[in-house]
Amino acid sequence: IYDRAITVFSPDGHLFQVEYAQEAVKKGSTAVGIRGKDIVVLGVEKKSVAKLQEERTVRKICTLDDHVCMAFAGLTADARIVINRARVECQSHRLTVEDPVTVEYITRHIATLKQRYTQSNGRRPFGISALIVGFDCDGTPRLYQTDPSGTYHAWKANAIGRSAKTVREFLEKNYTDEAIATDNESIKLAIKALLEVVQSGGKNIELAVIRRNQPLKLLESKELETLVTEIEKEDEAEKKKQKKST
Amino acid sequence: MALLDVCGISDWVKEDGFNAERASVDKVNHFNFAAQTPELAVPVGVDPAEFLRPLVDSEEGVDGVKINLEHGTTTLAFKFQHGVMVAVDSRASAGSYVSTQMFKKVIEINPFLLGTMSGSAADCVYWERVLAKECRIYKLRNKERISVSAASKLLANMVVNYRGMGLSMGTMICGWDKKGPGLYYVDDNGLRLCGNMFSTGSGNTYAYGVMDSGYRYDLSVPEAYDLAQRAIFHATHRDAYSGGTVNMYHMRETGWIKVSQEDVGDLYHRFFNEKK
């Protein structure tokens, strides 16, 4: 019988278990989310796999329903539980309300679940932060982030995991109306953001997009390579321009 | 446990109740209401459905007692080009005794949702008030009004937990939401139907007769008011368990309005004078 709380307050008002969970998140591989005008983009850093390991078994970007998907940073096993509960809730909502969930609703559900685990007997908080993206019925694109404490916020663009701070600073400088003017530009912004912190370029990036009224689409490595090459060309052209002006 | 054995109730009580019970953290919410709340909990060892079945279903009842669960009333609702018409009578009866002629059989859940009541007055009033509570909570949590299909689904899910236990409720949930006008029929078996025209209660056959002969989708507003009123009136004229006044509502894009409340006696004189 579990009747002892594990997550308790410290004298200065901290929940240390929650803060330690946030540390676990910071050790996970980076994930970035971008909200465009007609597209939402999720990008993750692919961890290198062992020689004998099948590459495609670890997926960090998962669909929750036809119109919502999420990426996470942190403990993969914890994420699996949260994702399963979210998927069940998406279908339960469709059954009882006869409408698909809004992105905010499923985010709120996940956040409530996480909060309950910070205030339950014998349980520790989930060690993941999630980036939840999708489109609502009325066509509005959404991006939300949740963290182990159970709070959630809406974002235009955000990053979680290792080097999240660097990526977020990059996004703060580079997320402009021009940068998200087209679907392609939004995708390139996500790639550029990840390239800041990922070693050896396109091979270690996995990217997925959702367009309005379309299911999640994972970009193939060929497409990624093409885009990375485009970005590198643009960068070189910028550098040349700057050299000329100085 | 030894104490349970001594008291003789270990047959009913599940002994591993402590460990088997899922912690509330892990319970999945499938919008299952009320069945777990203490005020409607069933005593251990009693199965209400089994207890009630011989009284209701069998020919001769139990010791000469047979319970007839009938929906004594007339209510109707239909969709047309200008929204949804809702009309009900106002008689509450207990067998052949008329308890009141002024019973409100339409519950105003919110400015865009109405529920009608037929069957057991107690069941209808209670469950539709619980539905109103849930609709309000939905609006607070999700910052938008609940859809008609969701509201009717919640009600159906609530009562299906009590299937066979003697609830008697036939209701129509009418409203206007993002998808336009909505009309659903929900009853005590958990049946939920979407449709353009329903009538419930002991007088429903009379109401259907009048409605079916005069109904068109492109009725004008005055024509629809007249049709709804007439249908209820004729049902109250022939059905002993319907009467009192005809309460009429019109559900429009901007919400519902209460059109009229007329005594069936006055309606009788109006309609029968027309014939002259």
Interface residues (C-beta under 8 A of the other chain):
Chain A: I1 Y2 R85 V88 E89 S92 L95 T96 V97 E98 D99 T102 Y105 R108 R116 Y117 S120 N121 R123
Chain B: F18 N19 A23 V25 V28 N29 H30 F31 R141 N142 I146 S147 S149 A150 K153 L154 N157
